[in-house]
Amino acid sequence: MSGFMYRKNDFAGVHPAGCFLFYMFAVLCPMFTLHPAILSEALILAGVYAARTAGTKTLRKALLWGIPLLAFFGLMNMLTSHHGETILFFMNGNRITKEAFIRGLLMGLDIESVLIWFLSFQKVMTDEKMIFLFGRWAPKLGLTISMILHYIPVLRKRYGEVHAAEMAMGQEGTGRLGRIRQRSKELSTVVSWSLEKAIDQGDSMEARGYGLPHKTSYARYRFGVKDGVFLALLILFGVLSLLFVVTPHCRARFYPYFKMAGISRGLVFMMASYLALSVLPILASRREERLWKKS
């Protein structure tokens, strides 16, 4: 039972500051490059954490939604950028090139990896952790971020409730235009409902004295020696990944022809440091699991 619990949350014994910094490094590194190897590694590692925290079913849905996302970015970049030497065909006198299509696909792959990282982020960085991190020096920012993370799954659930109630009353809408109007009505209801709840939550936090300079709050998190070691290793591998990812070894050229940097020391070091960064929470959870079994 304990092993299952720690496998489902690799950040169970990690301080919230380490969790937040981990995701910042994990998201920033692939955003500075369009190299296919680095983006593929980021997508695979993001998928591993999404499967371990949000579940394989959620990951499969995200990957299925990622297919039209890749196609959208590939087509949009191909239709708006006419650079490149490999001409596929002409449209309205404009060149449609293979290089522009490849660049659009890699842009979509980059965005998809970031979105899948956020699948596990919203499971790990709960509203309690966000308020703990930002509640003292940026209370409004902490409350806003925690409410956003909280309402992402809540909006989906409330929409299902509103849609089920409308279907029970026979409000399905006739024709394509009628169904669009009905879905717009349901979405408007959900947004209004959520805004009212957000106002109530804000008034409740203000009544409790949230954000006052001398107000104390209960916190379960204590920064210990293991958290310091974890944070030091996290910063080390994160900074190394960022330093290597901006070098020419980790770049890809698309115009006038597509060419990516080959396997070099810089690319290997970047991918190795990014991999080491990504396995740190898993190693920390294994340590917590061993301590739990011994106790």
N, C-alpha and C positions, 0 to 999 in steps of 0.2 A: 504493500500500500504506500509506504513512504517513497519507494523508488519511483512508483508511478507519479506521485505528487511532484517530485523534483524534476522528472523528465518533462512534465507538462509546463513547468515554469523554471527555466534555467536561471532566472534572476531572483529566485526566492531568497537567497542570502546576500544579495548585492544591495548596497546603499542606493537610494534613488538618484543621487548625483552621478554615480557610475553608470546606471541604466540610461539616463538621459544623454550623457556624453558618448556612450557607446553608439546610440542610434544617430547622433549627430555625425560622428565619424563614418558610420556605415552608409549614411545617405550622401554625405558630401563627396566621398571618394569617387563613386561612379559618375557624379555630376560634372567632373572636370575633364572627362575624356569620352570619346566615342569609339574607343578601341573594342572590337568585338570580344576579345578574350576576357578583358576586364569586366565588361558588361555581363557576359555570360556567367562569370564567377559570382558577381554581385547578385544576379537573378537566382542562381542556385542556392547561395547561402541565405538569401532572403526567403526563398521557398522553404528551406529547412526550418528556419525559425518560425515561419508562419504555420507550418504543419505542426510544430511542437506546441505552439501557444494557442493558435486560433483553430487548429484542426485541419485535417486533410480535405474535408468537404469544402470548407471555406477557401482553401488554397486552389482546389480544382475550379471553383467558380471564378476566382480571380484570374486564373490562367486562361479560362475560356473567354472571359471578357477582354483579356489582353490580346487575343488574336485580331478582333476588329480594331483594337487600338493601334496595333502595328500597321495594319492595312491603311487605317486613316492617315497616320503620319507619313507613311510611305507615299500614298497618293497625293496628299496635300503638298508635300515638299517637291514631289515630281512635277506638279502642276504650277507651282509658284516659283521654283528655281529652275532656270534653263541652262545652267552651266554643265560642263562635262563633255567629253569627246565621244562617248558611245551613244549615238542617237537611236532611240527605239522607234519613234514615229513623230510626226508633226501634228499639232493641234492648233488650229487658228493661226497658223504661221509661226508658232512657237515650238522650239525643240523640246521633246520629252526624252530625258537622258537616263541611262542606267545609274550613273553616279548619284544623281539627285534622289532617285528611288532608294538606293542603298543607304544614303545618309538619313532619309526620313525613317526607314526601318530601324536604324540604330538609335535615332532619337526616341522613337516609340519604345524600344527595348530599355533605354535608359529610364524613361518615365515609368514604365511598368515595374522595373526593379525597385524604384523608390516607393511606388504604391504598395508593393508587396511587403517591403520593410515596414510600412506603416500599419499593415495588418497585425503584426506582432507588437508594434509600438503601442497601439491603443489597448492591447490586452495587458501589457507589462506596466506601462506608465498610466496607472489609474488616476482618477481625479484626486484621490487622497495624496498620492505621491507628488502630483503637480502642485497642489496647494502647499505641501510641506516644503518643496523646493523654492517656490516663488512667493509664498504667503508673507514673508517678512520684508523683503526688499522690493518686491513688485506684486503686491496683493491683487491689483486689478488684472494684471496680465495672467497671474496664476489662476484666478477664478475664471477668466475668459477661456483660457486653454482647456481647463478641466471641464467646463461646460460644453465646449465644442466636442471634446473627446467623448463626453457622456452622451451627447445628443446624436452622435452618428448612428449607434445601434438603436437608440430610442426612437428616432424618426422612422426607421424601417419598421419597427414593431407597431408604432402608432398608425402608420399608413396601412398596415395589414388589418388593424382593428377597424379603422374607418372604412376601408374597402369592403370588409366583410359585412359591416352594418349597412352600407349602401346596397350591396347585393341582396341582403335579406329583405330590404324594403322594395326590391325590384327596380332599383335605379341603375340599370346597366348601360343605358344609352343605345340609341338605334343608329346604325350606320357608323362609318368611320368618323365622321365629324362629331356625332353624338358621343361616341366613346372618348374622343379627345376632350370634349367639354366635360364629361363626367370625371375623367382622371384629373383634369385641371381643378375641378371643384373639390375633389378629395385631397389633392395636394394643398390647396388653399386652406382647407380645414385643418390639416395636420400642421401647417406653418403657424396658423393662428393659435392653435392649441399649445404648440411648443413655445411660442413667444409669451403667452400668458404664464406658463410654468416657469420660464426663465425670469420673468419679472417677479414672480412669487419667491423664487429662490434667491434672487438678489436682495429683495426686501428682508427675507429671513436672515441672510448673512449679515446685512447691515444692522439688524436688530440685535444680533449676537455680538456685535462689536468687531466684526472681521475687518482687518486692515488698520485698526487703531495702533498707534506707535508702541504703547506699553502693554498691549494685550498679549498674554501668553497662550499657548496652545499645546495640546497633548501631542506628542510625537513618539512613535515607537522606534524610530530609526536612530541608531547611534553609530557614529563613524569610528570604526576601530582600526586595528593594525591591518587586518586582512583587507579592509576596504581601501586603506592607503596603498597597499601592495597592488591590489587590483587596479586602482586608479592610475598608479604610476606606469604599470604595464600597458594599460589602455592608452594613455597619452603617448607612450613611446611608440607603439605600433601604429596608432592613429596618425601621429605626426609623420612617421616614416612613409606611411601610405600616401599622405597628401603631398609630401615632397617628391616622391617617385612618380606620382601620377601626372604631374605637370611637366615632366621631362619629355624630350622628343622621343624617348624609347616607348612611351605609352600613348602615342598619338596615332591618328589615322588621317590620311589625306584623301580628299574626295574629288577635288577639282585640280587640273582638268581630267584626271583619271583617279580611280580608287586604288589606294595603296596604303596598307597599314604596316606599322613597324614590325619587323620580324622578332623572333625570339632572341632576346638580349638579356644581359645581366640586370639592366634597369627594370625591364618588364617582369622578369622572374622575381626580383626583390620586392617589387610592388605587390605582385599577386601573393607572394609568401607572407609579407607583412599584413596584408588585408585578410588573409586566411587566419593568421595568428590572432589578429584583432577579433575575428568573428568567433573563434573557438574559446575565447577567454570566459564568457559566461557559462559555457558548457563545463569547462574545467572547474569553475567555482561551484557549480551545482553538484558536481561529482564529490567535491570536498564536503559540501553540506550534507549530501546523502550518506557519506561514510560516517560523519559525526553523528548523524541521526540514528544510524543502525547501531553504532557503538553504545549510544545512550539507551 
